[in-house]
Amino acid sequence: MKKYVLIVAGGRGLRMGGDLPKQFIPLEGKPVLMHTLETFHRWDASAGLILVLPEDHQPYWKMLCREIGCKVPHRIANGGETRFHSVRNGLQSLSEEIGNASGRNEKVLVAVHDGVRPFVSPEVISKCFTEAEISGAAIPVVPVVDSLREFTGGTSHPVDRSRYQAVQTPQVFDYDLLAKAYEQPYTDLFTDDASVVEAFGHGIVTVPGNRENIKITTPFDLLVAEALLKQHT
């Protein structure tokens, strides 16, 4: 089985309140994105890592790699207008290497992961790949811990939070399934890769995620990330 990971990092970091995109914000001397790459390399050094970055971010990333010394082998694909288009670009960058299913001797699985989630556990990554090998599509989820209310027509009412789960990444799929799903026209209803695959008509299996697998999008998230990193070192 061949394994690839598309690490998507197209955010401009507006919620951080600064000019530096959030994936480049330093965390213990390295940009968040470099920590994410290292997480997957530690999990399985044989997995192919593809970093999907906007073209205007790529020179800065290459400069960081030179100055800090990024030792994780990876290649770069151009980001797109939306996350959907970035993932599609990443899949297209794999197409020549992977080829079509009829000429291939082994199964290929592709994970799609947010560049600003450096704390996914190796156990969660492995569970997602194991389940995707069986079902074709697996995503990590965690229970919702806050109370929830639904707002309609100016009023609100509580909802049963046990019926809801928060979705994380990596979301792992059979490559051929994901590539075909991403041939669909873009719609605003595509909020993640699972929604694209479900719109294509394929079901999704969930596996337990890890609570530390936060998406770093706000200054508060960065404080949490710093505390988590100190626990890991």
Biotite code that builds the C-alpha atoms (Angstrom):
import biotite.structure as struc

atoms = struc.array([
    struc.Atom([0.000, 0.000, 0.000], chain_id="A", res_id=1, res_name="MET", atom_name="CA", element="C"),
    struc.Atom([1.271, 3.444, -0.937], chain_id="A", res_id=2, res_name="LYS", atom_name="CA", element="C"),
    struc.Atom([0.514, 6.368, 1.376], chain_id="A", res_id=3, res_name="LYS", atom_name="CA", element="C"),
    struc.Atom([0.484, 10.077, 0.618], chain_id="A", res_id=4, res_name="TYR", atom_name="CA", element="C"),
    struc.Atom([-0.411, 13.124, 2.705], chain_id="A", res_id=5, res_name="VAL", atom_name="CA", element="C"),
    struc.Atom([-1.594, 16.412, 1.234], chain_id="A", res_id=6, res_name="LEU", atom_name="CA", element="C"),
    struc.Atom([-0.892, 19.122, 3.800], chain_id="A", res_id=7, res_name="ILE", atom_name="CA", element="C"),
    struc.Atom([-3.014, 22.103, 2.848], chain_id="A", res_id=8, res_name="VAL", atom_name="CA", element="C"),
    struc.Atom([-1.788, 25.502, 4.023], chain_id="A", res_id=9, res_name="ALA", atom_name="CA", element="C"),
    struc.Atom([-3.586, 28.240, 2.167], chain_id="A", res_id=10, res_name="GLY", atom_name="CA", element="C"),
    struc.Atom([-4.738, 30.443, 5.036], chain_id="A", res_id=11, res_name="GLY", atom_name="CA", element="C"),
    struc.Atom([-3.842, 34.137, 5.182], chain_id="A", res_id=12, res_name="ARG", atom_name="CA", element="C"),
    struc.Atom([-3.991, 34.224, 8.970], chain_id="A", res_id=13, res_name="GLY", atom_name="CA", element="C"),
    struc.Atom([-6.522, 37.050, 9.259], chain_id="A", res_id=14, res_name="LEU", atom_name="CA", element="C"),
    struc.Atom([-7.903, 35.739, 12.547], chain_id="A", res_id=15, res_name="ARG", atom_name="CA", element="C"),
    struc.Atom([-4.447, 36.003, 14.085], chain_id="A", res_id=16, res_name="MET", atom_name="CA", element="C"),
    struc.Atom([-4.649, 39.757, 13.616], chain_id="A", res_id=17, res_name="GLY", atom_name="CA", element="C"),
    struc.Atom([-1.294, 40.078, 11.883], chain_id="A", res_id=18, res_name="GLY", atom_name="CA", element="C"),
    struc.Atom([0.228, 40.081, 8.420], chain_id="A", res_id=19, res_name="ASP", atom_name="CA", element="C"),
    struc.Atom([2.025, 36.734, 8.811], chain_id="A", res_id=20, res_name="LEU", atom_name="CA", element="C"),
    struc.Atom([-0.112, 33.792, 7.631], chain_id="A", res_id=21, res_name="PRO", atom_name="CA", element="C"),
    struc.Atom([-0.915, 31.534, 10.571], chain_id="A", res_id=22, res_name="LYS", atom_name="CA", element="C"),
    struc.Atom([0.951, 28.531, 9.162], chain_id="A", res_id=23, res_name="GLN", atom_name="CA", element="C"),
    struc.Atom([4.198, 30.518, 9.333], chain_id="A", res_id=24, res_name="PHE", atom_name="CA", element="C"),
    struc.Atom([3.821, 31.777, 12.900], chain_id="A", res_id=25, res_name="ILE", atom_name="CA", element="C"),
    struc.Atom([6.795, 30.537, 14.964], chain_id="A", res_id=26, res_name="PRO", atom_name="CA", element="C"),
    struc.Atom([6.183, 27.941, 17.645], chain_id="A", res_id=27, res_name="LEU", atom_name="CA", element="C"),
    struc.Atom([9.249, 27.082, 19.749], chain_id="A", res_id=28, res_name="GLU", atom_name="CA", element="C"),
    struc.Atom([11.544, 28.327, 16.993], chain_id="A", res_id=29, res_name="GLY", atom_name="CA", element="C"),
    struc.Atom([9.826, 26.677, 14.023], chain_id="A", res_id=30, res_name="LYS", atom_name="CA", element="C"),
    struc.Atom([6.787, 27.686, 11.965], chain_id="A", res_id=31, res_name="PRO", atom_name="CA", element="C"),
    struc.Atom([3.591, 25.800, 12.767], chain_id="A", res_id=32, res_name="VAL", atom_name="CA", element="C"),
    struc.Atom([3.674, 24.223, 9.318], chain_id="A", res_id=33, res_name="LEU", atom_name="CA", element="C"),
    struc.Atom([7.112, 22.706, 9.904], chain_id="A", res_id=34, res_name="MET", atom_name="CA", element="C"),
    struc.Atom([5.871, 21.065, 13.092], chain_id="A", res_id=35, res_name="HIS", atom_name="CA", element="C"),
    struc.Atom([3.000, 19.546, 11.103], chain_id="A", res_id=36, res_name="THR", atom_name="CA", element="C"),
    struc.Atom([5.360, 18.132, 8.478], chain_id="A", res_id=37, res_name="LEU", atom_name="CA", element="C"),
    struc.Atom([7.549, 16.642, 11.204], chain_id="A", res_id=38, res_name="GLU", atom_name="CA", element="C"),
    struc.Atom([4.526, 15.004, 12.842], chain_id="A", res_id=39, res_name="THR", atom_name="CA", element="C"),
    struc.Atom([3.736, 13.010, 9.702], chain_id="A", res_id=40, res_name="PHE", atom_name="CA", element="C"),
    struc.Atom([7.382, 12.226, 8.991], chain_id="A", res_id=41, res_name="HIS", atom_name="CA", element="C"),
    struc.Atom([7.763, 10.785, 12.500], chain_id="A", res_id=42, res_name="ARG", atom_name="CA", element="C"),
    struc.Atom([4.610, 8.739, 11.964], chain_id="A", res_id=43, res_name="TRP", atom_name="CA", element="C"),
    struc.Atom([5.834, 7.133, 8.721], chain_id="A", res_id=44, res_name="ASP", atom_name="CA", element="C"),
    struc.Atom([8.952, 8.339, 6.944], chain_id="A", res_id=45, res_name="ALA", atom_name="CA", element="C"),
    struc.Atom([7.939, 6.397, 3.816], chain_id="A", res_id=46, res_name="SER", atom_name="CA", element="C"),
    struc.Atom([4.714, 8.395, 3.284], chain_id="A", res_id=47, res_name="ALA", atom_name="CA", element="C"),
    struc.Atom([4.904, 10.932, 0.458], chain_id="A", res_id=48, res_name="GLY", atom_name="CA", element="C"),
    struc.Atom([4.321, 14.452, 1.780], chain_id="A", res_id=49, res_name="LEU", atom_name="CA", element="C"),
    struc.Atom([2.931, 17.127, -0.526], chain_id="A", res_id=50, res_name="ILE", atom_name="CA", element="C"),
    struc.Atom([2.658, 20.655, 0.826], chain_id="A", res_id=51, res_name="LEU", atom_name="CA", element="C"),
    struc.Atom([-0.041, 22.698, -0.930], chain_id="A", res_id=52, res_name="VAL", atom_name="CA", element="C"),
    struc.Atom([0.883, 26.389, -0.668], chain_id="A", res_id=53, res_name="LEU", atom_name="CA", element="C"),
    struc.Atom([-0.205, 29.561, -2.490], chain_id="A", res_id=54, res_name="PRO", atom_name="CA", element="C"),
    struc.Atom([2.427, 30.483, -5.054], chain_id="A", res_id=55, res_name="GLU", atom_name="CA", element="C"),
    struc.Atom([3.170, 33.811, -3.345], chain_id="A", res_id=56, res_name="ASP", atom_name="CA", element="C"),
    struc.Atom([3.899, 31.977, -0.067], chain_id="A", res_id=57, res_name="HIS", atom_name="CA", element="C"),
    struc.Atom([6.353, 29.521, -1.562], chain_id="A", res_id=58, res_name="GLN", atom_name="CA", element="C"),
    struc.Atom([9.475, 31.750, -1.648], chain_id="A", res_id=59, res_name="PRO", atom_name="CA", element="C"),
    struc.Atom([8.998, 32.601, 2.028], chain_id="A", res_id=60, res_name="TYR", atom_name="CA", element="C"),
    struc.Atom([8.557, 28.926, 2.919], chain_id="A", res_id=61, res_name="TRP", atom_name="CA", element="C"),
    struc.Atom([11.715, 27.958, 1.021], chain_id="A", res_id=62, res_name="LYS", atom_name="CA", element="C"),
    struc.Atom([13.612, 30.701, 2.819], chain_id="A", res_id=63, res_name="MET", atom_name="CA", element="C"),
    struc.Atom([12.391, 29.364, 6.184], chain_id="A", res_id=64, res_name="LEU", atom_name="CA", element="C"),
    struc.Atom([13.465, 25.851, 5.223], chain_id="A", res_id=65, res_name="CYS", atom_name="CA", element="C"),
    struc.Atom([16.946, 27.088, 4.360], chain_id="A", res_id=66, res_name="ARG", atom_name="CA", element="C"),
    struc.Atom([17.360, 29.202, 7.494], chain_id="A", res_id=67, res_name="GLU", atom_name="CA", element="C"),
    struc.Atom([15.858, 26.764, 10.004], chain_id="A", res_id=68, res_name="ILE", atom_name="CA", element="C"),
    struc.Atom([16.918, 23.583, 8.261], chain_id="A", res_id=69, res_name="GLY", atom_name="CA", element="C"),
    struc.Atom([13.799, 21.600, 7.405], chain_id="A", res_id=70, res_name="CYS", atom_name="CA", element="C"),
    struc.Atom([14.919, 17.971, 7.157], chain_id="A", res_id=71, res_name="LYS", atom_name="CA", element="C"),
    struc.Atom([11.563, 16.491, 6.169], chain_id="A", res_id=72, res_name="VAL", atom_name="CA", element="C"),
    struc.Atom([11.430, 15.452, 2.487], chain_id="A", res_id=73, res_name="PRO", atom_name="CA", element="C"),
    struc.Atom([8.416, 17.008, 0.783], chain_id="A", res_id=74, res_name="HIS", atom_name="CA", element="C"),
    struc.Atom([7.337, 18.599, -2.440], chain_id="A", res_id=75, res_name="ARG", atom_name="CA", element="C"),
    struc.Atom([5.176, 21.609, -3.116], chain_id="A", res_id=76, res_name="ILE", atom_name="CA", element="C"),
    struc.Atom([1.977, 21.996, -5.115], chain_id="A", res_id=77, res_name="ALA", atom_name="CA", element="C"),
    struc.Atom([0.295, 25.307, -5.894], chain_id="A", res_id=78, res_name="ASN", atom_name="CA", element="C"),
    struc.Atom([-2.637, 26.328, -3.757], chain_id="A", res_id=79, res_name="GLY", atom_name="CA", element="C"),
    struc.Atom([-5.933, 27.391, -5.309], chain_id="A", res_id=80, res_name="GLY", atom_name="CA", element="C"),
    struc.Atom([-8.680, 29.947, -4.838], chain_id="A", res_id=81, res_name="GLU", atom_name="CA", element="C"),
    struc.Atom([-10.354, 27.860, -2.099], chain_id="A", res_id=82, res_name="THR", atom_name="CA", element="C"),
    struc.Atom([-9.420, 24.832, -0.036], chain_id="A", res_id=83, res_name="ARG", atom_name="CA", element="C"),
    struc.Atom([-11.351, 22.713, -2.538], chain_id="A", res_id=84, res_name="PHE", atom_name="CA", element="C"),
    struc.Atom([-9.227, 23.985, -5.400], chain_id="A", res_id=85, res_name="HIS", atom_name="CA", element="C"),
    struc.Atom([-6.036, 23.563, -3.366], chain_id="A", res_id=86, res_name="SER", atom_name="CA", element="C"),
    struc.Atom([-6.814, 19.903, -2.698], chain_id="A", res_id=87, res_name="VAL", atom_name="CA", element="C"),
    struc.Atom([-7.697, 19.394, -6.350], chain_id="A", res_id=88, res_name="ARG", atom_name="CA", element="C"),
    struc.Atom([-4.326, 20.891, -7.331], chain_id="A", res_id=89, res_name="ASN", atom_name="CA", element="C"),
    struc.Atom([-2.567, 18.608, -4.878], chain_id="A", res_id=90, res_name="GLY", atom_name="CA", element="C"),
    struc.Atom([-4.301, 15.554, -6.328], chain_id="A", res_id=91, res_name="LEU", atom_name="CA", element="C"),
    struc.Atom([-3.400, 16.608, -9.838], chain_id="A", res_id=92, res_name="GLN", atom_name="CA", element="C"),
    struc.Atom([0.244, 16.902, -8.799], chain_id="A", res_id=93, res_name="SER", atom_name="CA", element="C"),
    struc.Atom([0.077, 13.228, -7.775], chain_id="A", res_id=94, res_name="LEU", atom_name="CA", element="C"),
    struc.Atom([-1.667, 11.960, -10.892], chain_id="A", res_id=95, res_name="SER", atom_name="CA", element="C"),
    struc.Atom([1.434, 11.429, -13.039], chain_id="A", res_id=96, res_name="GLU", atom_name="CA", element="C"),
    struc.Atom([3.314, 9.579, -10.310], chain_id="A", res_id=97, res_name="GLU", atom_name="CA", element="C"),
    struc.Atom([0.373, 7.394, -9.281], chain_id="A", res_id=98, res_name="ILE", atom_name="CA", element="C"),
    struc.Atom([-1.175, 6.722, -12.706], chain_id="A", res_id=99, res_name="GLY", atom_name="CA", element="C"),
    struc.Atom([-4.583, 5.098, -13.154], chain_id="A", res_id=100, res_name="ASN", atom_name="CA", element="C"),
    struc.Atom([-5.997, 2.150, -11.253], chain_id="A", res_id=101, res_name="ALA", atom_name="CA", element="C"),
    struc.Atom([-5.784, -0.304, -14.177], chain_id="A", res_id=102, res_name="SER", atom_name="CA", element="C"),
    struc.Atom([-2.007, 0.087, -14.447], chain_id="A", res_id=103, res_name="GLY", atom_name="CA", element="C"),
    struc.Atom([-1.292, -0.025, -10.729], chain_id="A", res_id=104, res_name="ARG", atom_name="CA", element="C"),
    struc.Atom([-0.264, -3.002, -8.619], chain_id="A", res_id=105, res_name="ASN", atom_name="CA", element="C"),
    struc.Atom([-0.996, -1.612, -5.169], chain_id="A", res_id=106, res_name="GLU", atom_name="CA", element="C"),
    struc.Atom([-3.668, 0.359, -3.347], chain_id="A", res_id=107, res_name="LYS", atom_name="CA", element="C"),
    struc.Atom([-3.001, 4.058, -2.877], chain_id="A", res_id=108, res_name="VAL", atom_name="CA", element="C"),
    struc.Atom([-4.392, 6.025, 0.059], chain_id="A", res_id=109, res_name="LEU", atom_name="CA", element="C"),
    struc.Atom([-4.272, 9.808, 0.360], chain_id="A", res_id=110, res_name="VAL", atom_name="CA", element="C"),
    struc.Atom([-4.729, 11.827, 3.539], chain_id="A", res_id=111, res_name="ALA", atom_name="CA", element="C"),
    struc.Atom([-5.693, 15.490, 3.475], chain_id="A", res_id=112, res_name="VAL", atom_name="CA", element="C"),
    struc.Atom([-4.585, 17.435, 6.536], chain_id="A", res_id=113, res_name="HIS", atom_name="CA", element="C"),
    struc.Atom([-4.781, 21.041, 7.701], chain_id="A", res_id=114, res_name="ASP", atom_name="CA", element="C"),
    struc.Atom([-1.328, 22.614, 7.822], chain_id="A", res_id=115, res_name="GLY", atom_name="CA", element="C"),
    struc.Atom([-2.131, 24.255, 11.161], chain_id="A", res_id=116, res_name="VAL", atom_name="CA", element="C"),
    struc.Atom([-2.944, 21.014, 13.013], chain_id="A", res_id=117, res_name="ARG", atom_name="CA", element="C"),
    struc.Atom([0.503, 19.912, 14.258], chain_id="A", res_id=118, res_name="PRO", atom_name="CA", element="C"),
    struc.Atom([-0.724, 17.844, 17.223], chain_id="A", res_id=119, res_name="PHE", atom_name="CA", element="C"),
    struc.Atom([-2.581, 14.957, 15.606], chain_id="A", res_id=120, res_name="VAL", atom_name="CA", element="C"),
    struc.Atom([-1.462, 11.756, 17.290], chain_id="A", res_id=121, res_name="SER", atom_name="CA", element="C"),
    struc.Atom([0.227, 8.935, 15.370], chain_id="A", res_id=122, res_name="PRO", atom_name="CA", element="C"),
    struc.Atom([-2.473, 6.590, 16.659], chain_id="A", res_id=123, res_name="GLU", atom_name="CA", element="C"),
    struc.Atom([-5.213, 8.689, 15.039], chain_id="A", res_id=124, res_name="VAL", atom_name="CA", element="C"),
    struc.Atom([-3.329, 8.886, 11.740], chain_id="A", res_id=125, res_name="ILE", atom_name="CA", element="C"),
    struc.Atom([-2.865, 5.106, 11.723], chain_id="A", res_id=126, res_name="SER", atom_name="CA", element="C"),
    struc.Atom([-6.524, 4.455, 12.569], chain_id="A", res_id=127, res_name="LYS", atom_name="CA", element="C"),
    struc.Atom([-7.658, 6.684, 9.704], chain_id="A", res_id=128, res_name="CYS", atom_name="CA", element="C"),
    struc.Atom([-5.395, 4.915, 7.204], chain_id="A", res_id=129, res_name="PHE", atom_name="CA", element="C"),
    struc.Atom([-6.391, 1.462, 8.462], chain_id="A", res_id=130, res_name="THR", atom_name="CA", element="C"),
    struc.Atom([-10.096, 2.228, 8.184], chain_id="A", res_id=131, res_name="GLU", atom_name="CA", element="C"),
    struc.Atom([-9.734, 3.929, 4.797], chain_id="A", res_id=132, res_name="ALA", atom_name="CA", element="C"),
    struc.Atom([-7.984, 0.847, 3.446], chain_id="A", res_id=133, res_name="GLU", atom_name="CA", element="C"),
    struc.Atom([-11.163, -1.089, 4.255], chain_id="A", res_id=134, res_name="ILE", atom_name="CA", element="C"),
    struc.Atom([-13.948, 1.420, 3.605], chain_id="A", res_id=135, res_name="SER", atom_name="CA", element="C"),
    struc.Atom([-12.332, 3.903, 1.223], chain_id="A", res_id=136, res_name="GLY", atom_name="CA", element="C"),
    struc.Atom([-13.049, 6.962, 3.385], chain_id="A", res_id=137, res_name="ALA", atom_name="CA", element="C"),
    struc.Atom([-12.283, 7.669, 7.050], chain_id="A", res_id=138, res_name="ALA", atom_name="CA", element="C"),
    struc.Atom([-12.237, 10.834, 9.149], chain_id="A", res_id=139, res_name="ILE", atom_name="CA", element="C"),
    struc.Atom([-11.408, 11.543, 12.820], chain_id="A", res_id=140, res_name="PRO", atom_name="CA", element="C"),
    struc.Atom([-14.063, 13.059, 15.078], chain_id="A", res_id=141, res_name="VAL", atom_name="CA", element="C"),
    struc.Atom([-14.303, 14.124, 18.731], chain_id="A", res_id=142, res_name="VAL", atom_name="CA", element="C"),
    struc.Atom([-17.374, 14.633, 20.912], chain_id="A", res_id=143, res_name="PRO", atom_name="CA", element="C"),
    struc.Atom([-18.784, 18.140, 21.308], chain_id="A", res_id=144, res_name="VAL", atom_name="CA", element="C"),
    struc.Atom([-18.303, 19.236, 24.932], chain_id="A", res_id=145, res_name="VAL", atom_name="CA", element="C"),
    struc.Atom([-20.118, 22.589, 24.903], chain_id="A", res_id=146, res_name="ASP", atom_name="CA", element="C"),
    struc.Atom([-23.867, 23.031, 25.102], chain_id="A", res_id=147, res_name="SER", atom_name="CA", element="C"),
    struc.Atom([-25.373, 23.854, 21.710], chain_id="A", res_id=148, res_name="LEU", atom_name="CA", element="C"),
    struc.Atom([-28.293, 25.999, 20.622], chain_id="A", res_id=149, res_name="ARG", atom_name="CA", element="C"),
    struc.Atom([-29.903, 26.234, 17.188], chain_id="A", res_id=150, res_name="GLU", atom_name="CA", element="C"),
    struc.Atom([-30.970, 29.688, 16.016], chain_id="A", res_id=151, res_name="PHE", atom_name="CA", element="C"),
    struc.Atom([-33.948, 30.040, 13.670], chain_id="A", res_id=152, res_name="THR", atom_name="CA", element="C"),
    struc.Atom([-36.084, 33.086, 12.899], chain_id="A", res_id=153, res_name="GLY", atom_name="CA", element="C"),
    struc.Atom([-34.739, 35.215, 15.752], chain_id="A", res_id=154, res_name="GLY", atom_name="CA", element="C"),
    struc.Atom([-35.254, 32.541, 18.408], chain_id="A", res_id=155, res_name="THR", atom_name="CA", element="C"),
    struc.Atom([-33.136, 29.686, 19.666], chain_id="A", res_id=156, res_name="SER", atom_name="CA", element="C"),
    struc.Atom([-33.533, 26.312, 21.321], chain_id="A", res_id=157, res_name="HIS", atom_name="CA", element="C"),
    struc.Atom([-31.143, 23.751, 22.808], chain_id="A", res_id=158, res_name="PRO", atom_name="CA", element="C"),
    struc.Atom([-30.147, 20.698, 20.812], chain_id="A", res_id=159, res_name="VAL", atom_name="CA", element="C"),
    struc.Atom([-28.898, 17.305, 21.928], chain_id="A", res_id=160, res_name="ASP", atom_name="CA", element="C"),
    struc.Atom([-25.117, 17.606, 21.708], chain_id="A", res_id=161, res_name="ARG", atom_name="CA", element="C"),
    struc.Atom([-24.714, 13.816, 21.884], chain_id="A", res_id=162, res_name="SER", atom_name="CA", element="C"),
    struc.Atom([-25.947, 13.739, 18.283], chain_id="A", res_id=163, res_name="ARG", atom_name="CA", element="C"),
    struc.Atom([-23.016, 15.876, 17.083], chain_id="A", res_id=164, res_name="TYR", atom_name="CA", element="C"),
    struc.Atom([-19.282, 15.348, 16.667], chain_id="A", res_id=165, res_name="GLN", atom_name="CA", element="C"),
    struc.Atom([-16.554, 17.828, 15.726], chain_id="A", res_id=166, res_name="ALA", atom_name="CA", element="C"),
    struc.Atom([-14.605, 16.847, 12.618], chain_id="A", res_id=167, res_name="VAL", atom_name="CA", element="C"),
    struc.Atom([-10.800, 16.895, 12.436], chain_id="A", res_id=168, res_name="GLN", atom_name="CA", element="C"),
    struc.Atom([-8.138, 15.971, 9.919], chain_id="A", res_id=169, res_name="THR", atom_name="CA", element="C"),
    struc.Atom([-6.402, 13.970, 8.477], chain_id="A", res_id=170, res_name="PRO", atom_name="CA", element="C"),
    struc.Atom([-9.260, 12.750, 6.325], chain_id="A", res_id=171, res_name="GLN", atom_name="CA", element="C"),
    struc.Atom([-8.051, 9.653, 4.494], chain_id="A", res_id=172, res_name="VAL", atom_name="CA", element="C"),
    struc.Atom([-9.402, 8.225, 1.240], chain_id="A", res_id=173, res_name="PHE", atom_name="CA", element="C"),
    struc.Atom([-8.749, 5.759, -1.510], chain_id="A", res_id=174, res_name="ASP", atom_name="CA", element="C"),
    struc.Atom([-6.895, 7.856, -4.074], chain_id="A", res_id=175, res_name="TYR", atom_name="CA", element="C"),
    struc.Atom([-9.090, 6.920, -7.048], chain_id="A", res_id=176, res_name="ASP", atom_name="CA", element="C"),
    struc.Atom([-12.263, 7.699, -5.096], chain_id="A", res_id=177, res_name="LEU", atom_name="CA", element="C"),
    struc.Atom([-10.961, 11.089, -3.955], chain_id="A", res_id=178, res_name="LEU", atom_name="CA", element="C"),
    struc.Atom([-9.647, 12.057, -7.391], chain_id="A", res_id=179, res_name="ALA", atom_name="CA", element="C"),
    struc.Atom([-13.004, 11.264, -9.017], chain_id="A", res_id=180, res_name="LYS", atom_name="CA", element="C"),
    struc.Atom([-14.918, 13.099, -6.287], chain_id="A", res_id=181, res_name="ALA", atom_name="CA", element="C"),
    struc.Atom([-12.810, 16.208, -6.904], chain_id="A", res_id=182, res_name="TYR", atom_name="CA", element="C"),
    struc.Atom([-13.856, 16.245, -10.544], chain_id="A", res_id=183, res_name="GLU", atom_name="CA", element="C"),
    struc.Atom([-17.232, 17.577, -9.361], chain_id="A", res_id=184, res_name="GLN", atom_name="CA", element="C"),
    struc.Atom([-17.984, 21.294, -9.811], chain_id="A", res_id=185, res_name="PRO", atom_name="CA", element="C"),
    struc.Atom([-17.226, 23.367, -6.721], chain_id="A", res_id=186, res_name="TYR", atom_name="CA", element="C"),
    struc.Atom([-20.058, 24.351, -4.380], chain_id="A", res_id=187, res_name="THR", atom_name="CA", element="C"),
    struc.Atom([-20.106, 26.270, -1.083], chain_id="A", res_id=188, res_name="ASP", atom_name="CA", element="C"),
    struc.Atom([-21.504, 23.110, 0.552], chain_id="A", res_id=189, res_name="LEU", atom_name="CA", element="C"),
    struc.Atom([-18.043, 21.520, 0.286], chain_id="A", res_id=190, res_name="PHE", atom_name="CA", element="C"),
    struc.Atom([-16.719, 22.371, 3.751], chain_id="A", res_id=191, res_name="THR", atom_name="CA", element="C"),
    struc.Atom([-14.165, 19.561, 3.870], chain_id="A", res_id=192, res_name="ASP", atom_name="CA", element="C"),
    struc.Atom([-13.027, 16.534, 1.880], chain_id="A", res_id=193, res_name="ASP", atom_name="CA", element="C"),
    struc.Atom([-15.620, 14.246, 3.441], chain_id="A", res_id=194, res_name="ALA", atom_name="CA", element="C"),
    struc.Atom([-18.421, 16.486, 2.151], chain_id="A", res_id=195, res_name="SER", atom_name="CA", element="C"),
    struc.Atom([-16.940, 16.278, -1.362], chain_id="A", res_id=196, res_name="VAL", atom_name="CA", element="C"),
    struc.Atom([-16.765, 12.479, -1.235], chain_id="A", res_id=197, res_name="VAL", atom_name="CA", element="C"),
    struc.Atom([-20.281, 12.193, 0.226], chain_id="A", res_id=198, res_name="GLU", atom_name="CA", element="C"),
    struc.Atom([-21.661, 14.404, -2.563], chain_id="A", res_id=199, res_name="ALA", atom_name="CA", element="C"),
    struc.Atom([-20.062, 11.934, -4.977], chain_id="A", res_id=200, res_name="PHE", atom_name="CA", element="C"),
    struc.Atom([-22.164, 9.200, -3.368], chain_id="A", res_id=201, res_name="GLY", atom_name="CA", element="C"),
    struc.Atom([-19.691, 7.413, -1.102], chain_id="A", res_id=202, res_name="HIS", atom_name="CA", element="C"),
    struc.Atom([-20.226, 6.991, 2.646], chain_id="A", res_id=203, res_name="GLY", atom_name="CA", element="C"),
    struc.Atom([-17.811, 8.094, 5.360], chain_id="A", res_id=204, res_name="ILE", atom_name="CA", element="C"),
    struc.Atom([-16.594, 6.083, 8.354], chain_id="A", res_id=205, res_name="VAL", atom_name="CA", element="C"),
    struc.Atom([-15.546, 7.950, 11.505], chain_id="A", res_id=206, res_name="THR", atom_name="CA", element="C"),
    struc.Atom([-12.780, 7.060, 13.952], chain_id="A", res_id=207, res_name="VAL", atom_name="CA", element="C"),
    struc.Atom([-12.046, 8.645, 17.348], chain_id="A", res_id=208, res_name="PRO", atom_name="CA", element="C"),
    struc.Atom([-9.787, 11.690, 17.062], chain_id="A", res_id=209, res_name="GLY", atom_name="CA", element="C"),
    struc.Atom([-7.566, 13.216, 19.741], chain_id="A", res_id=210, res_name="ASN", atom_name="CA", element="C"),
    struc.Atom([-8.570, 16.335, 21.613], chain_id="A", res_id=211, res_name="ARG", atom_name="CA", element="C"),
    struc.Atom([-5.091, 17.896, 21.267], chain_id="A", res_id=212, res_name="GLU", atom_name="CA", element="C"),
    struc.Atom([-5.477, 17.949, 17.478], chain_id="A", res_id=213, res_name="ASN", atom_name="CA", element="C"),
    struc.Atom([-6.516, 21.603, 17.484], chain_id="A", res_id=214, res_name="ILE", atom_name="CA", element="C"),
    struc.Atom([-6.624, 23.859, 14.452], chain_id="A", res_id=215, res_name="LYS", atom_name="CA", element="C"),
    struc.Atom([-4.501, 26.916, 15.227], chain_id="A", res_id=216, res_name="ILE", atom_name="CA", element="C"),
    struc.Atom([-6.516, 29.887, 13.960], chain_id="A", res_id=217, res_name="THR", atom_name="CA", element="C"),
    struc.Atom([-6.590, 32.427, 16.817], chain_id="A", res_id=218, res_name="THR", atom_name="CA", element="C"),
    struc.Atom([-4.079, 33.924, 19.296], chain_id="A", res_id=219, res_name="PRO", atom_name="CA", element="C"),
    struc.Atom([-5.695, 31.811, 22.032], chain_id="A", res_id=220, res_name="PHE", atom_name="CA", element="C"),
    struc.Atom([-5.101, 28.662, 19.971], chain_id="A", res_id=221, res_name="ASP", atom_name="CA", element="C"),
    struc.Atom([-1.440, 29.643, 19.737], chain_id="A", res_id=222, res_name="LEU", atom_name="CA", element="C"),
    struc.Atom([-1.188, 29.847, 23.527], chain_id="A", res_id=223, res_name="LEU", atom_name="CA", element="C"),
    struc.Atom([-2.709, 26.360, 23.798], chain_id="A", res_id=224, res_name="VAL", atom_name="CA", element="C"),
    struc.Atom([-0.300, 25.102, 21.122], chain_id="A", res_id=225, res_name="ALA", atom_name="CA", element="C"),
    struc.Atom([2.697, 26.447, 23.035], chain_id="A", res_id=226, res_name="GLU", atom_name="CA", element="C"),
    struc.Atom([1.537, 24.615, 26.155], chain_id="A", res_id=227, res_name="ALA", atom_name="CA", element="C"),
    struc.Atom([0.980, 21.392, 24.216], chain_id="A", res_id=228, res_name="LEU", atom_name="CA", element="C"),
    struc.Atom([4.399, 21.596, 22.610], chain_id="A", res_id=229, res_name="LEU", atom_name="CA", element="C"),
    struc.Atom([6.068, 21.977, 26.004], chain_id="A", res_id=230, res_name="LYS", atom_name="CA", element="C"),
    struc.Atom([4.317, 18.773, 27.101], chain_id="A", res_id=231, res_name="GLN", atom_name="CA", element="C"),
    struc.Atom([5.692, 16.953, 24.048], chain_id="A", res_id=232, res_name="HIS", atom_name="CA", element="C"),
    struc.Atom([9.306, 18.067, 24.639], chain_id="A", res_id=233, res_name="THR", atom_name="CA", element="C"),
])
